[in-house]
């Protein structure tokens, strides 16, 4: 019997009442129980560069980071992040005052929202959204206002008029994700310029989740929102090492922002993990300095995997939206005579030996996401080929 307080008030904070076990935990458990290929959770099935792993081993052996690292992150990593922003995007960042190392991008998002949002503030987020966004807004006491990305031809597109109409006098912050998980959309220069103009006009703060910055395909281009006029001092830019270097378990992320914003976010972050991943910070500092050939090769490898899985899903009868970024593919199950993505994904491990994620769980407007499912292609090529073969042979077509 569940323990209750004397007033019979539920134990769980009511702000979190709508959030149960994550869909990732449910689907990963299904994968283990059925022996299905897990294309649900977004983690690679191979490790990243050997030289980066060895850098972590050296740090451990040399006693670097085995005790508490500095609160903002080790100087070597903060310097490497600043150099990366300058080299890639021409953004000048002070490593001493404008970089903060976090326990992955997830903590960076949580700390940013807890620091910058007060109860009653409205936070606009692009829907579908990464699931921690909703929980972090709730923990901060904010009100979530979704603006929906809708299918338009081969991509999901942001309606800029809808975004503008969503802003009210209570809006505090825009939470932007590009390249976008789960749809794979990469916001264009024109779209980003419009978002920047809106933020300046309405005096809004912006938190941008850019963890897939190195995974853009075809003609897409990743442009940090902080690089647009008027955005440098109102934008918190978030990224991490996990997606770029395939060491997701290390949980090394960071924010870059003005010193005032970094100070605010650090005030919240210090009471979450305080510090983390000491030895791995040294390794990530070396990873960020890898030659351009690494990033080019990494992107080419993921592009090839995207095309393998996309072709397989199309052969299995699904409508595929080929992503311009990230390592996820969104597919529409309606050509299969299906319309309920949650039921489809729960049945798929037994039916086809493959696990996917129903995109509806990332929507406030569940009906808009009902027919879409997300597949991860950050797996070995033979795994993707086997998954495609299973889907086709299981009669999903």
QUIGI-V47297 format. One line per field, one symbol per residue. phi: phi as a letter, one per 40 degrees, with the letter a starting at -180 (. if undefined). A space follows every 10 residues. Layout:
phi->???
//
This chain:
phi->.ccbcccgcd ccdccbccbc cccccccccc cccbgcccbc ccbcbbccdc cccccccccc ccgcgcbdcd dchcdccccc ccccccccbg ccbcccbbbb cbcgcccdcc cccccbbbdg ccbcbcbcbd ccdccccccc gcbcbcbccb dagcbcbccc cccccccbcc cbabbbbadc bbcgcbccdc cccccccccc dcfbcbbbcb ccdcbbbfcc bcbcccccdg bdcbbbbbaa cdccbgbccc fbbabbaccc cccccccccc bccgaafdcc ccccdccccc cddccccccc cccccdcccd cccccchccb bcccagbbbc bbccccgbab ccccccccdc cbgbbbbccd ccbccdcccd cbbbbcbcbc dccccccccc ccccgcc
//
